[in-house]
Amino acid sequence: MSSNDRYTHGHHESVLRSHRWRTAENSAAYLLAHLREDQALLDVGCGPGTISADFARRLSRGRVLAIDNAATIIEQATIDADFADLTNLTFEVRDVYATGLADDSFDVVHAHQVLQHVTDPVAALREMRRVVKPDGLVAVRDTDFGAFTWYPEDERLSRWLAIYHEMTRRNGAQADAGRRLKAWAHEAGFRELDVSSSNWTFEQPEERAWWGGLWADRVVESRFAEQALEYELATRDDLAAFSQAFREWSREPEGVFFVVHGEVIARR
């Protein structure tokens, strides 16, 4: 992201709780078969760096540069004790639209849940295309909020999702990015694409407690809550109701929540 883009989620603990759960296996499985241990990989919008670290472990004879525009997040990742043994992993503050990196620098450029938050995803993809080698890959995966589905149905959760869509629209972002990745990649100049999709499924008691709990916190404490109030999309009572709905869903024995993602592997 650029400092001019407004990040809908922010970096509250409830958001980072979700980001730190992510691994290469649960968030980049579509890419893993294409990786070789000697590659150079750029991880764009790396957040706390858990996926980046997994890539570094796989690219044992290569290198991983993980970038994000949030200096505090990069600082935390740099001193994370879990990554201390990874000498081939570097974290830096850089802009997704203008990385300042040389042309044709990386075998793989990866971005997970980044394009849904930027105001110009095609420009971001063009920058990724610029820095990837002519025979390299650009791999992007993004949530599609409009394809979220859950059971039991709850009007409060439906309203939360509608507000999320309106908030991202006002921020100039696209909550339903997953379905648009193919079109954006073509507009950015890519011609050879592998398009796929995959889900996160939350249905076991511990999964429901984790997912429902973090969203119950996010809707009242994170930047989502701040912006909902700022844009007058919800009141504090509304936010409390959304939070309660997530907690009630998490306790439903028959509860399920499917988080849908679009995926593209693009070749120059």
C-alpha positions in Angstrom: 0.0 0.0 0.0 0.9 3.6 -0.3 0.8 6.1 2.6 -2.0 7.8 0.6 -4.2 4.7 0.7 -6.5 4.4 3.7 -6.2 0.9 5.2 -9.7 -0.2 6.3 -8.5 -2.7 8.9 -5.6 -0.9 10.6 -3.1 -2.7 12.9 -5.1 -3.3 16.1 -4.2 -6.4 18.0 -7.4 -8.1 16.8 -6.3 -7.6 13.2 -2.7 -8.8 13.8 -4.1 -11.8 15.6 -5.6 -12.8 12.2 -2.5 -11.9 10.2 -0.1 -13.8 12.4 -2.2 -17.0 12.0 -1.4 -17.0 8.3 1.1 -19.4 6.8 2.3 -20.3 3.4 0.2 -23.4 3.7 -3.1 -21.8 4.6 -2.7 -18.7 2.5 -0.4 -19.4 -0.4 -0.9 -23.1 -1.2 -1.6 -22.3 -4.9 2.0 -21.0 -5.2 4.0 -23.5 -3.3 4.5 -26.0 -6.2 6.2 -23.2 -8.2 8.8 -22.4 -5.6 12.5 -23.5 -5.8 14.9 -23.2 -3.0 17.3 -20.9 -4.9 14.8 -18.2 -5.9 14.6 -14.6 -5.0 11.1 -13.7 -3.8 9.5 -10.3 -3.0 6.6 -10.4 -0.5 4.5 -7.3 -1.0 2.4 -6.0 1.9 3.9 -8.6 4.2 2.4 -7.4 7.5 3.8 -9.3 10.5 5.8 -11.6 8.2 4.6 -15.1 9.0 4.0 -16.0 5.3 7.3 -14.3 4.4 9.2 -16.4 7.0 7.6 -19.6 5.6 8.8 -18.6 2.1 12.3 -18.0 3.5 12.4 -21.5 5.0 11.5 -23.0 1.7 13.9 -20.8 -0.3 16.9 -22.0 1.7 19.4 -21.1 -1.0 17.5 -18.0 -2.1 16.4 -14.8 -0.5 13.1 -13.1 0.5 12.6 -9.4 0.7 9.4 -8.6 2.6 8.0 -5.1 2.3 5.1 -3.1 3.8 4.4 0.6 4.0 3.7 0.4 7.8 6.9 1.2 9.6 5.7 0.0 13.0 4.8 -3.4 11.5 8.1 -3.8 9.7 9.9 -2.9 13.0 8.1 -5.6 14.9 8.7 -8.2 12.2 12.4 -7.3 12.1 12.8 -8.1 15.8 10.5 -11.1 15.9 12.3 -13.9 17.6 10.6 -16.5 15.5 12.5 -15.2 12.4 15.9 -14.7 14.0 17.4 -17.8 12.4 16.4 -16.8 8.9 19.4 -15.0 7.4 17.8 -15.0 4.0 14.8 -12.9 5.1 14.9 -9.1 5.1 12.1 -6.6 6.0 11.9 -3.1 4.6 9.5 -0.2 4.4 8.5 0.4 0.8 5.6 1.6 -1.3 3.6 -0.9 -3.4 3.2 1.6 -6.2 6.9 2.6 -6.3 9.1 0.0 -4.6 12.4 1.6 -5.6 13.7 -1.8 -6.6 15.5 -2.6 -9.8 13.7 -3.9 -12.9 13.7 -7.7 -13.3 15.0 -8.3 -9.7 12.9 -11.2 -8.5 11.9 -14.7 -9.6 8.6 -14.5 -7.7 6.5 -11.5 -6.5 3.8 -12.4 -4.0 1.0 -10.4 -2.5 -1.6 -11.8 -0.1 -4.7 -9.7 0.6 -3.1 -6.5 -0.6 -4.9 -5.5 -3.7 -8.3 -5.3 -2.0 -7.0 -2.4 0.1 -5.3 -0.2 -2.5 -6.9 2.5 -4.5 -5.2 1.5 -7.8 -4.6 -2.3 -7.9 -3.7 -2.2 -11.6 -0.8 0.2 -10.8 0.3 -2.0 -8.0 0.3 -5.0 -10.3 2.3 -3.1 -12.9 4.9 -2.3 -10.4 5.1 -6.0 -9.4 5.4 -6.8 -13.2 8.3 -4.4 -13.5 10.4 -5.9 -10.7 9.8 -9.6 -11.6 12.1 -11.3 -14.1 10.9 -11.9 -17.6 10.4 -15.6 -16.8 9.2 -15.0 -13.3 5.8 -15.2 -11.6 3.5 -12.7 -9.9 1.2 -14.4 -7.4 -1.7 -12.6 -5.8 -4.5 -13.8 -3.6 -7.4 -11.7 -2.3 -10.5 -12.2 -0.3 -13.9 -11.6 -1.9 -16.1 -10.3 0.8 -19.2 -10.4 -1.4 -18.8 -14.2 -1.5 -18.6 -14.7 2.2 -21.2 -17.0 3.5 -22.1 -18.3 7.0 -24.7 -20.2 8.9 -26.9 -19.6 10.9 -28.0 -16.5 9.1 -28.0 -13.3 11.2 -29.3 -9.9 10.1 -26.7 -8.2 12.2 -23.9 -9.9 10.4 -25.5 -9.1 7.0 -25.6 -5.4 8.0 -21.9 -5.6 9.2 -21.0 -6.9 5.7 -23.0 -4.2 4.0 -21.2 -1.5 6.1 -17.8 -3.1 5.3 -18.6 -2.8 1.6 -19.6 0.9 2.0 -16.6 1.7 4.1 -14.1 0.2 1.6 -15.9 2.0 -1.2 -15.5 5.4 0.6 -11.8 4.5 1.1 -11.4 3.9 -2.7 -10.8 0.2 -2.2 -12.6 -2.9 -3.5 -13.8 -5.5 -0.9 -14.7 -7.9 -3.7 -11.2 -8.0 -5.1 -11.0 -11.8 -5.4 -13.3 -12.0 -8.4 -11.5 -9.0 -10.1 -7.9 -10.3 -10.0 -8.0 -11.8 -13.5 -9.3 -8.6 -15.0 -6.8 -6.5 -13.1 -3.9 -8.7 -14.1 -4.9 -8.5 -17.8 -5.2 -4.7 -17.5 -1.7 -4.6 -15.9 -0.2 -6.2 -19.0 -0.1 -9.9 -18.1 -1.3 -12.4 -20.7 -0.6 -15.8 -19.3 -2.6 -16.5 -16.1 -3.5 -19.4 -13.9 -6.7 -18.5 -12.1 -8.0 -20.4 -9.0 -9.9 -20.0 -5.8 -9.8 -21.4 -2.3 -11.5 -21.0 1.0 -10.8 -20.6 4.7 -13.4 -22.7 6.5 -14.2 -22.1 10.2 -16.5 -24.7 11.6 -14.8 -26.6 14.5 -15.4 -25.2 18.0 -11.9 -23.8 18.3 -12.1 -22.4 14.8 -15.4 -20.7 15.4 -14.1 -19.3 18.8 -11.0 -17.9 17.1 -12.6 -16.3 14.0 -15.7 -15.1 15.8 -13.7 -13.8 18.7 -11.3 -11.7 16.6 -14.1 -10.2 14.6 -16.1 -9.5 17.7 -13.1 -7.5 18.9 -12.4 -5.9 15.5 -15.8 -4.4 15.0 -15.6 -2.5 18.3 -11.9 -1.7 18.7 -10.1 -1.6 15.3 -9.9 1.0 12.6 -13.1 -0.5 11.2 -14.9 0.8 14.3 -13.3 4.2 14.0 -14.2 4.6 10.4 -17.7 3.3 10.8 -18.3 6.1 13.4 -16.5 8.7 11.3 -18.5 7.9 8.2 -21.7 7.7 10.3 -22.3 4.2 9.0 -23.0 2.8 12.4 -23.5 3.9 16.0 -21.6 2.4 19.0 -24.7 0.4 19.8 -24.7 -1.0 16.2 -21.0 -2.0 16.6 -21.8 -3.7 19.9 -24.6 -5.6 18.3 -22.3 -6.8 15.5 -19.8 -7.9 18.1 -22.4 -9.8 20.0 -23.6 -11.4 16.7 -20.1 -12.8 16.1 -19.8 -14.1 19.6 -23.2 -15.8 19.3 -22.3 -17.3 16.0 -19.1 -18.7 17.4 -21.1 -20.6 20.0 -23.5 -22.2 17.5 -22.7 -26.0 17.2 -23.9 -26.0 13.6 -22.1 -22.8 12.7 -19.9 -22.4 9.6 -18.2 -19.5 8.0 -16.6 -19.7 4.5 -14.1 -17.0 3.5 -13.6 -17.1 -0.3 -10.4 -16.1 -2.0 -9.5 -15.5 -5.7 -6.0 -16.4 -6.8 -3.9 -15.6 -9.9 -0.4 -16.7 -10.9 0.6 -14.3 -13.7 3.6 -14.7 -16.1 5.3 -11.9 -17.9 
